[in-house]
Amino acid sequence: MAPKEKQVEVDGFSIRYWEAGQGRPVVTLDSTGWRQTALHDALATSYQVVSLELPGTGDSPANTTSQSMKDLAATAAKAVSAITSEKITLIGTSFGASVALWQTFAAPEQTEALILVSPLVIGPETAPAADSQEAHRSMFAHPENAGKYTPVSQEVFAKEQALADRLGYGVHDAQAESQMGDIHCPTLAVFGAKDRLVSPESARVYREKIPNCNIAIVYDAGHCIIGERPEALINSVTDYAEHWETFIVGHSTTLINP
């Protein structure tokens, strides 16, 4: 069944979201162009999946209101509260992972499990891309995989880059790192083994600083794991979403091979 497009009014924003499936709520904060993937389809077979279009991303108007990642995350938390009163599994990817981290700081009672895919909070390795095409290529370990997908338009890229720059995304977030110890829900951080955008130290930092953090490293994948190793990402995320209770003492690192 195709996701249903809906809308919620929060903090002066009209926030679009897509909803599919039934069950425990899973909220995803995704990069533009990746809000309806095989991962969402897989999750929707068991859960109520809500994919938010964060203000200032995708086809939404430019966001000149949010002045920090904390501000945007607070808005996202209010949107989630307006959509469901249940505790959620929160999944953030790339930019969305930074928002998800801050959302968990802002509303810890809202999130029962946190999944961060390709988070760039810890010492990103590269300068911002010059244009949409360069940004798109940088997300893949293999150029032939980049060619399978369409980059976002230059207009959307410029709008999102302006927001990211103002919020401090793409530079080391020392404040977020200092607060990681405050996250007590079960957490999974997933990294591509060939991600050129993320510091090699990231996985270690997440594991050491978040008390109940498990790490999955996906072999032969770049920053866009869903675009290069979709089955591996789907297996990791759906398994954790279903069994996170059993990971409470796990605190392990997994290397996912082909």
N, C-alpha and C positions, 0 to 999 in steps of 0.2 A: 504494500500500500504506500502511495506517495505521501511524503510529509505534508502536513497542513500548515500553510503560512498564517501566522497570527501576529498580533501586535500588543505591546504593553506600554503605558505612559509612565515614565519615571524621570524625575529630576529635570523636567522640561524636554526630555527626549521622547520621541516615538520610536520604540525599539522593536524591530521585526524579529521574529523567531519562528523556527520550524519545529513541528511536533510530530512524532511518529511512535507507534508502539504503545504497550501498556505494561505496567509493573512499577517497580521502584524507579524514582526519577533519576535520570542521568543527564547532566547539563554539560554541553560541549561549547567551548570557546575556540573557534577555529580560524585559520587564516582564510582570507577571501579566495574563493574558488575551490575550497576544500570543505564546504559545509554539508555536502551530501555525497558521501563516499561509501565504499563497501564497508568501512568500519561502522558508519552510522546505521547502515542496513543490518549488519550483524547484531549490533546492540539493540535495535528496535524489535528483534525477535523475542527479546526477554524483558525489555525495560521500556519505560516512557522516556524517549529521547527528546531533549529540548536543545536545539542549536541556536544560540543567540548571535545576532549581528551586532557587535559592539558599536556604540556610537562613534562615528567618524571612520568606519570601515565599510568595505563593500559598496553598496548602492545608497547607503545612508548619507545625509548631508555632512559636510565638514563639521567636526567637533572642535569648537573653539572654547568650550566651557571647561572641560576637564584640564586641570593644571598639573596633575601628577598621576602616576600609576595608581596611587592610593585613591584618588578621586574617581577614576574610571572603574576601579574594582568595587568601590562603595556603590556606584550606580548599578553595576552588574549584580551585586548582592541584593539590592532593592528590587531589581527586575525579577530575580529568581523568587524572592519572597512573595511577589505579586502573582507569580505563576503557580507556585506550589507551597504548601505549608509543611511538606515532608522534608526530612533530611535528604541530601543529594549525594550522589557520586559526581564529583566535578572533574572534568577532563579539559585541560588546556593545552594547545599546541602552539609552539613558537611564541609569537606575540601574546597569544591567548594563554600560554603557560605563565607568563609574567603576571597577567591580570588574575589568573586563577590563584597564584601564590598570594598576591595581595588581597584577593577576595577572602581567602582562608584566614589571613591575619585579621581582616575587618569583621568577619562573621564566622568565627570558628564553630559556633553552635549549628551552623547551617550545613556544614560539610561532614559527612561520615567517612568518606574516602576520597583521596586526591590522586589524580593521575596527571603527570606532567610529561608531555612529549616534546622533545627537542627544545628544552627551555634555555633561554639566552641570558639568564640573570647573572651568571658567574663569568666574568671576564671574556666577553665575545672576542673572537680572534681577528675579525676583519672590519674595515671601515664600511660605512653604508654604501650600498650599490648606487651607481650613477643613474640608472634608469630601470624600467620594469624588466627588460630583457636580461640585463646583467643580474638583477636580483633573482630572477627565475632560474637562470643557469647555475647560480651559486648554491641553490638548494639541493642539487643532485650530485651524487658521486660519479655518475656516468652520463655523459652528454646525450647519449641516445635515449635515455629515460626522460630527460628534460624535453626532448622533441615530441614526446607523446602527449604533452599537456599544453594548454594555452596559457600564456602569462596574463596577468591582470592588465587592464589598459593603463597607459601612461598616466591618464587623468586620475584613476583610482590609486595608482602607485604614489603619485605626488601628494595626494590628499592624505594617504595613510602615513607616508614618510614624514610629513609635516607634524602629524599627531605624535608619531613615535619620537621624533626629535624633541618635541616640547615635553613629553612625559619622561624623557631620559632613557628610553628604550634603546638598546644597542650599545650601552656602556655598562661597565660593572656596577651592579646595584648593591652597594655596601650596606645600605639600610636593610634591604630585604635579606641579605646574607646574615646580618646580625640578629634578625628576628626568626630565623628558621627553627630555632630551638623551641619556639612557641607553638609549633605545629605538632599536634599530638594524634591526629587521625592517621590511620594507615595510608601510606603514600608510596606511589610507584613513580620513578623517574625513568623515562625511556630515551635512549640516545642512539643515533646512528653511528656505527664504528668509524665511518668515513665522513662525518659531518665536519665541513671546513669552517663553519661559522661558530662552533662552540669550543670553548677551551677544553683541552684534554683533562684538566683538573676538575671539571664540573661534576662528573659522576662521584668522585671521591668527596667533594665538598657537600653535596646533597646527602650522601650516605652518612657522613660524619655529623652533620649539623641538624638534620631532621631526625628526631628520636626514633621514629618507626618508619624509616625509608628503605624500600627495596629498589634495586637498580636492575634494569634490563638494557643490555647493549646489543643492538641488532647488527649483525655482520653484514658487510658490503652495502650499507645504506648511508646516504648523506642526510642532510637536514630534513628533507621531505621523505620521511620513512614510508608513508602511505603510498607515495608515488614510485618507490623502488622495491620495497619488501612488504607489500600490503598484507600478505598472509601472516607474516611474522608479527606485524603490529596488531592485527586483528586478534591473533591468538593470545598475545601478551595482555592486551587491554581487556578483552572479554573474560579471560581467565581471572585477572585480578579483580575486575568488577564483580565477578561471581563469588570469588573465594577470599576476598581481602581479610575476612575475619581470621583465616588460618595463617595469614602472614604477620599477625601481630607480633610474634616473637621471631619471625624469620630473619629480617634484616640481612638479606642476601643479595648477591650480585649474580645475574644470569647472562651468559653470552648466547645469543640466539643465532645459530648457524642455519644454512639453507635446509 
